[in-house]
Amino acid sequence: MEKTFLVLGGDLRNVYLAEQLAEDGARVKLTGFSAGIGPSGGTGPSGGTGPSGYAGGLENITDLDEAAREADIIVGPIPFTKGSDLNTPFNTKEITLAELFQALRPGQILFGGMLTAFQGFAARCGIKAFDLLKREEMAVFNAIPSAEGAVQIAMENTQATIHGSSVLVTGFGRIGKVLCRLLSAFGANVYAAARKHEDIALIKGCGYNAVGYAQLPQLMADMDIIINTVPSIIFDKTNLKYVKRGGLMIDLASSPFGVDMDVCHREGINLIRALSLPGKVAPLTAARYIKETIYNILEEMSGKLDYPGGGEFI
């Protein structure tokens, strides 16, 4: 039995996702996108232009109740919320979370990013909710555009080449590993900081300069670029005073972030807090990652899938 997807708000990732699902043969509807904005070729919140038009058969439904009533699988935004509302940057009308859950019905499947806090409530409503950002494959996929976006930001905000620059990466997780590899390929002198002994050993094995966090104050004054990937304050008033004047700091971490922004402002440190880079620098590719992760979850639930990669999804 064919299922109906509802793509509910979100940024360009969800716009492209809707088109890709339709291209795979799925029945897809949209809501949370105002006419003339985003998917229909209008301008997004940052002035960029969305895709030239809907893929064949896509329908934009303005009434949330109607849209949700017809859907079996709902794909929400990444991140799921903005304040107390659904994250709908291409919509001129706000959708509250209360309105959303009133429109949903038992038996539906809900996907989104950073919606773990709502999973218990969804379960009580008879809705299976999945946080895409908690999936390991999604985290690995997202590391690639995040790392590429960080390199792009560094290139656009420095007056020197990456080649020959000294770059410190704090954290050697998924993003840190990809980022160090990219920076090294550009010819940077790469330093990577980590806490775990096994990570320090791996950093050395990859040919980068391994750094313990206790060494940061002695090292920071020599770094042209510092990129943080750790969502915990690593750089505060005790060590930000060592940052090289004229250097660049990029914080890729989610809240509570890794760099104290207030201290940077007071000290005149050039800090760029770069959030949600996959949706900004590579929404088309990021949409493919979202789609693949959703397909994986649906296949795990049923053992079958009637779109590319499996048999019938029941």
C-alpha positions as CSV (number, residue, x, y, z in Angstrom):
1,M,0.0,0.0,0.0
2,E,1.4,3.4,-1.0
3,K,2.0,5.9,1.8
4,T,1.6,9.6,1.6
5,F,4.4,11.8,2.8
6,L,3.8,15.3,4.2
7,V,6.8,17.6,4.2
8,L,6.0,20.1,6.9
9,G,8.0,23.3,6.8
10,G,11.8,23.6,7.1
11,D,14.5,25.1,5.0
12,L,15.7,24.3,1.5
13,R,16.7,20.8,2.7
14,N,13.0,19.9,3.0
15,V,12.2,21.6,-0.2
16,Y,14.6,19.4,-2.1
17,L,13.6,16.4,0.0
18,A,10.0,16.8,-1.2
19,E,11.1,16.8,-4.8
20,Q,13.4,13.8,-4.3
21,L,10.6,11.8,-2.6
22,A,8.3,12.5,-5.5
23,E,11.0,11.5,-8.0
24,D,11.2,8.2,-6.2
25,G,7.5,7.6,-6.9
26,A,6.2,8.6,-3.5
27,R,2.9,10.5,-3.0
28,V,4.1,13.8,-1.5
29,K,2.3,16.9,-0.2
30,L,3.6,20.1,1.3
31,T,2.5,22.5,4.0
32,G,4.2,25.3,5.9
33,F,5.4,26.9,2.6
34,S,3.7,30.2,1.6
35,A,2.8,30.7,-2.0
36,G,5.7,32.4,-3.9
37,I,8.2,31.6,-1.3
38,G,10.9,28.9,-1.3
39,P,9.8,25.9,-3.3
40,S,7.9,27.8,-5.9
41,G,10.9,29.8,-6.9
42,G,10.5,32.8,-4.6
43,T,13.1,34.2,-2.2
44,G,14.1,32.6,1.1
45,P,14.7,34.4,4.3
46,S,18.3,35.2,3.4
47,G,17.5,36.5,-0.1
48,G,18.4,33.3,-1.9
49,T,16.3,31.7,-4.5
50,G,14.6,28.3,-4.0
51,P,14.4,25.6,-6.7
52,S,12.7,26.5,-9.9
53,G,9.5,24.7,-9.1
54,Y,7.8,21.7,-7.6
55,A,8.5,18.2,-8.9
56,G,5.6,16.7,-10.8
57,G,2.6,16.0,-8.6
58,L,3.6,18.0,-5.5
59,E,0.8,19.9,-3.9
60,N,1.1,22.7,-1.5
61,I,-1.7,22.6,1.0
62,T,-2.3,25.7,3.1
63,D,-4.7,24.2,5.6
64,L,-2.7,22.3,8.2
65,D,-5.5,20.1,9.4
66,E,-6.3,19.0,5.8
67,A,-2.6,18.3,5.1
68,A,-2.0,16.3,8.2
69,R,-5.2,14.3,7.9
70,E,-4.1,12.9,4.5
71,A,-0.6,12.0,5.6
72,D,0.9,8.7,6.8
73,I,4.5,10.0,7.2
74,I,5.3,13.6,8.3
75,V,8.7,15.0,7.8
76,G,9.3,18.1,9.9
77,P,12.1,20.6,9.9
78,I,15.7,20.4,11.1
79,P,15.7,21.9,13.7
80,F,12.1,21.1,14.5
81,T,11.3,24.2,16.5
82,K,12.0,27.9,16.6
83,G,11.0,29.0,20.0
84,S,7.5,27.7,20.7
85,D,6.7,27.4,17.0
86,L,7.5,25.0,14.3
87,N,10.6,26.0,12.3
88,T,9.0,27.3,9.0
89,P,11.3,29.9,7.5
90,F,9.5,29.8,4.1
91,N,6.1,30.4,5.7
92,T,4.5,33.8,6.3
93,K,2.2,32.3,9.0
94,E,3.6,30.8,12.2
95,I,2.5,27.2,13.1
96,T,2.5,26.6,16.9
97,L,3.4,23.2,18.3
98,A,0.0,23.0,19.9
99,E,-1.6,23.5,16.4
100,L,0.6,20.8,15.0
101,F,-0.1,18.1,17.5
102,Q,-3.8,18.9,17.4
103,A,-3.7,18.2,13.7
104,L,-1.9,14.9,13.9
105,R,-3.6,11.6,14.4
106,P,-2.7,8.2,16.0
107,G,-0.7,5.9,13.8
108,Q,1.2,8.6,12.0
109,I,5.0,8.6,11.8
110,L,6.8,11.9,12.5
111,F,10.4,12.7,11.6
112,G,12.4,15.8,12.4
113,G,15.6,17.2,13.9
114,M,16.0,17.9,17.6
115,L,12.6,16.7,18.5
116,T,13.6,14.3,21.2
117,A,11.9,16.5,23.8
118,F,8.6,15.9,22.1
119,Q,8.9,12.1,21.6
120,G,7.2,11.2,24.9
121,F,4.2,13.5,24.2
122,A,4.0,12.1,20.6
123,A,3.9,8.6,21.9
124,R,1.0,9.4,24.3
125,C,-0.8,10.7,21.2
126,G,-0.2,7.4,19.4
127,I,2.4,8.9,17.1
128,K,5.8,7.4,16.4
129,A,8.4,10.2,16.4
130,F,12.0,9.9,15.3
131,D,14.8,12.4,15.8
132,L,16.8,12.3,12.7
133,L,19.8,13.9,14.3
134,K,20.1,11.0,16.8
135,R,20.7,8.6,14.0
136,E,24.4,7.7,13.5
137,E,24.2,7.6,9.7
138,M,22.7,11.1,9.7
139,A,25.5,12.4,12.0
140,V,28.1,10.9,9.7
141,F,26.5,12.3,6.6
142,N,26.2,15.8,8.1
143,A,29.8,15.9,9.0
144,I,30.8,16.3,5.3
145,P,28.9,19.5,4.5
146,S,29.6,20.9,8.0
147,A,33.3,20.4,7.4
148,E,33.2,21.8,3.8
149,G,31.2,24.8,5.0
150,A,33.7,25.5,7.7
151,V,36.5,25.6,5.2
152,Q,34.4,27.8,3.0
153,I,33.9,30.3,5.9
154,A,37.6,30.2,6.6
155,M,38.5,31.0,3.0
156,E,36.0,33.9,2.9
157,N,37.0,35.5,6.1
158,T,40.8,35.4,6.0
159,Q,43.3,37.3,3.9
160,A,45.7,34.4,3.5
161,T,45.4,31.0,1.9
162,I,44.5,27.9,3.9
163,H,47.7,26.4,2.5
164,G,50.5,27.2,4.9
165,S,48.1,28.4,7.6
166,S,48.2,27.0,11.1
167,V,44.7,25.7,12.0
168,L,43.6,24.3,15.3
169,V,40.5,22.0,15.4
170,T,39.1,21.2,18.8
171,G,37.3,17.9,19.0
172,F,38.1,14.8,16.9
173,G,34.6,13.4,16.4
174,R,32.8,12.9,13.1
175,I,33.1,16.6,12.0
176,G,36.6,17.0,13.4
177,K,38.0,14.0,11.5
178,V,36.5,15.1,8.2
179,L,37.6,18.7,8.8
180,C,41.2,17.8,9.6
181,R,41.4,15.7,6.4
182,L,40.1,18.6,4.3
183,L,42.4,21.1,5.9
184,S,45.4,18.9,5.4
185,A,44.5,18.4,1.8
186,F,44.5,22.2,1.4
187,G,48.1,22.2,2.8
188,A,47.3,23.6,6.2
189,N,49.4,22.9,9.3
190,V,46.7,21.0,11.2
191,Y,46.5,20.8,15.0
192,A,43.8,18.7,16.6
193,A,42.8,18.8,20.2
194,A,41.1,15.9,22.0
195,R,40.6,14.5,25.5
196,K,40.7,10.8,25.0
197,H,44.0,9.0,24.7
198,E,42.7,6.9,21.8
199,D,41.8,10.1,19.9
200,I,45.2,11.5,20.6
201,A,46.7,8.4,19.2
202,L,44.5,8.5,16.1
203,I,45.4,12.1,15.5
204,K,49.0,11.2,15.5
205,G,48.4,8.2,13.3
206,C,46.7,10.5,10.7
207,G,49.8,12.7,10.6
208,Y,48.3,15.7,12.4
209,N,49.7,17.6,15.4
210,A,48.0,16.1,18.5
211,V,47.2,18.6,21.3
212,G,45.8,18.1,24.8
213,Y,43.3,20.7,26.1
214,A,45.8,21.7,28.8
215,Q,48.2,22.8,26.0
216,L,45.8,25.2,24.3
217,P,46.9,28.4,26.1
218,Q,50.5,27.9,24.9
219,L,49.4,27.1,21.4
220,M,46.6,29.5,20.6
221,A,48.7,32.6,19.9
222,D,50.3,30.8,17.0
223,M,47.1,29.7,15.3
224,D,45.7,31.6,12.3
225,I,42.4,29.8,12.5
226,I,40.7,28.0,15.4
227,I,37.6,25.8,14.6
228,N,35.6,24.3,17.5
229,T,33.4,21.3,17.1
230,V,32.7,20.6,20.8
231,P,29.3,21.6,22.2
232,S,30.8,22.6,25.6
233,I,32.6,25.7,26.5
234,I,36.2,25.2,25.6
235,F,37.2,28.8,25.0
236,D,36.3,31.2,27.8
237,K,37.9,34.3,29.4
238,T,40.7,32.2,30.9
239,N,42.1,31.2,27.5
240,L,40.5,33.5,24.9
241,K,43.1,36.2,25.9
242,Y,45.7,34.0,24.1
243,V,44.0,34.1,20.7
244,K,46.2,35.6,18.0
245,R,45.2,39.1,17.1
246,G,43.8,39.1,13.6
247,G,43.1,35.4,13.8
248,L,39.7,33.8,13.1
249,M,37.6,31.6,15.3
250,I,34.7,29.5,13.9
251,D,32.3,27.7,16.3
252,L,30.5,24.8,14.6
253,A,29.1,23.4,17.9
254,S,25.4,23.5,18.8
255,S,24.1,24.9,22.1
256,P,25.7,25.4,24.6
257,F,28.4,26.1,22.0
258,G,32.2,26.0,22.6
259,V,33.3,29.6,22.5
260,D,32.1,32.4,24.8
261,M,30.7,34.9,22.4
262,D,30.4,37.7,24.9
263,V,34.0,37.5,25.8
264,C,34.9,37.5,22.0
265,H,32.8,40.7,21.5
266,R,34.5,42.4,24.5
267,E,37.9,41.5,23.3
268,G,37.4,42.2,19.6
269,I,38.0,38.6,18.6
270,N,36.7,37.6,15.2
271,L,34.3,34.8,16.0
272,I,31.8,33.3,13.5
273,R,29.2,31.0,15.0
274,A,28.2,28.7,12.1
275,L,25.1,26.7,12.8
276,S,23.1,24.3,10.5
277,L,25.8,24.4,7.8
278,P,24.4,21.4,5.8
279,G,21.2,23.3,5.1
280,K,23.1,26.4,4.1
281,V,26.0,25.2,2.0
282,A,24.6,22.0,0.5
283,P,20.8,21.7,0.9
284,L,20.5,19.4,-2.1
285,T,23.0,16.9,-0.8
286,A,21.7,17.3,2.8
287,A,18.2,16.4,1.5
288,R,19.6,13.1,0.1
289,Y,21.0,12.3,3.5
290,I,17.7,13.0,5.2
291,K,15.9,10.8,2.6
292,E,18.3,7.9,3.0
293,T,18.0,8.1,6.8
294,I,14.2,8.1,6.6
295,Y,14.2,5.1,4.3
296,N,16.5,3.3,6.6
297,I,14.2,3.8,9.6
298,L,11.1,2.8,7.6
299,E,12.8,-0.3,6.4
300,E,13.8,-1.2,9.9
301,M,10.2,-0.8,11.0
302,S,8.7,-2.9,8.3
303,G,11.5,-4.9,6.7
304,K,10.3,-3.7,3.4
305,L,10.3,-0.5,1.3
306,D,8.5,0.3,-1.9
307,Y,10.9,3.0,-3.0
308,P,14.5,2.6,-4.2
309,G,16.4,0.2,-1.9
310,G,13.8,-2.3,-0.9
311,G,10.5,-4.0,-1.4
312,E,7.0,-2.9,-0.5
313,F,6.7,-0.7,2.6
314,I,3.6,-1.7,4.5
